[in-house]
């Protein structure tokens, strides 16, 4: 089914965007909110961004930081290693 494949590709893109955004900005100790990640991603589905973050949290790739009512996300050590690897692979394909 082409719709199912298209949806899988869109979720994959959301995951890659989240990894890339958090990798580029990992020097910020406070992390980024879902809204900040969504805005930076230029994607049209906030739901896909949020679900990608939740999957990555379950997998240990991102860490949640809750301060009062604010929640932010940043890459874990494991997430940073994967993001670096993906960044190198993707960079070689999109020069």
C-alpha positions as CSV (number, residue, x, y, z in Angstrom):
1,X,0.0,0.0,0.0
2,X,1.6,3.3,-1.1
3,X,-0.1,5.3,1.6
4,X,1.4,3.1,4.3
5,X,4.9,3.5,2.8
6,X,4.5,7.2,2.4
7,X,3.4,7.5,6.1
8,X,6.4,5.4,7.2
9,X,8.7,7.7,5.2
10,X,7.2,10.8,6.8
11,X,7.7,9.3,10.2
12,X,11.3,8.4,9.3
13,X,11.8,12.0,8.2
14,X,10.4,13.3,11.5
15,X,12.8,11.1,13.4
16,X,15.8,12.2,11.3
17,X,14.8,15.9,11.8
18,X,14.5,15.5,15.5
19,X,17.9,13.8,15.7
20,X,19.5,16.4,13.5
21,X,18.0,19.4,15.3
22,X,19.0,18.1,18.7
23,X,22.5,17.1,17.4
24,X,23.2,20.6,15.9
25,X,22.0,22.3,19.1
26,X,23.2,19.8,21.7
27,X,25.5,22.4,23.2
28,X,22.5,24.1,24.8
29,X,22.2,22.6,28.2
30,X,18.5,23.4,28.5
31,X,17.4,21.3,25.6
32,X,14.4,22.2,23.3
33,X,10.7,22.0,23.7
34,X,8.5,20.0,21.3
35,X,7.3,23.4,19.9
36,X,10.9,24.6,19.3
37,X,11.8,21.3,17.6
38,X,8.6,21.3,15.5
39,X,9.2,24.9,14.3
40,X,12.8,24.1,13.4
41,X,11.9,21.0,11.6
42,X,9.7,22.7,9.0
43,X,7.5,19.6,9.0
44,X,3.7,19.9,8.8
45,X,2.8,17.3,11.5
46,X,3.5,18.2,15.1
47,X,2.1,14.8,16.0
48,X,4.9,13.0,14.1
49,X,7.5,15.1,15.8
50,X,6.0,14.4,19.2
51,X,5.7,10.7,18.6
52,X,9.3,10.5,17.3
53,X,10.5,12.2,20.5
54,X,8.5,9.8,22.6
55,X,9.9,6.8,20.7
56,X,13.4,8.1,21.1
57,X,12.9,8.6,24.8
58,X,11.7,5.0,25.2
59,X,14.8,3.9,23.2
60,X,17.1,6.0,25.3
61,X,18.2,8.3,22.5
62,X,16.7,11.5,24.1
63,X,16.4,12.7,27.7
64,X,13.5,14.6,29.1
65,X,14.2,17.6,31.4
66,X,11.2,18.9,33.3
67,X,11.4,22.3,35.0
68,X,8.1,23.4,36.5
69,X,5.6,23.3,33.7
70,X,8.3,23.3,31.0
71,X,9.6,20.1,29.4
72,X,12.6,20.1,27.1
73,X,14.5,17.4,25.3
74,X,18.1,16.7,24.5
75,X,20.1,13.9,23.1
76,X,21.5,11.3,25.4
77,X,25.1,10.1,24.9
78,X,23.7,7.1,22.9
79,X,21.5,9.6,20.8
80,X,24.5,11.8,20.2
81,X,26.5,8.9,18.9
82,X,23.7,7.8,16.5
83,X,23.1,11.4,15.4
84,X,26.8,11.8,14.5
85,X,26.8,8.6,12.5
86,X,23.6,9.5,10.6
87,X,24.8,13.0,10.0
88,X,27.9,11.7,8.3
89,X,26.0,9.2,6.2
90,X,23.3,11.8,5.1
91,X,25.9,14.5,4.5
92,X,27.6,12.2,2.0
93,X,24.4,11.7,0.0
94,X,23.2,15.4,0.0
95,X,26.3,17.3,-1.2
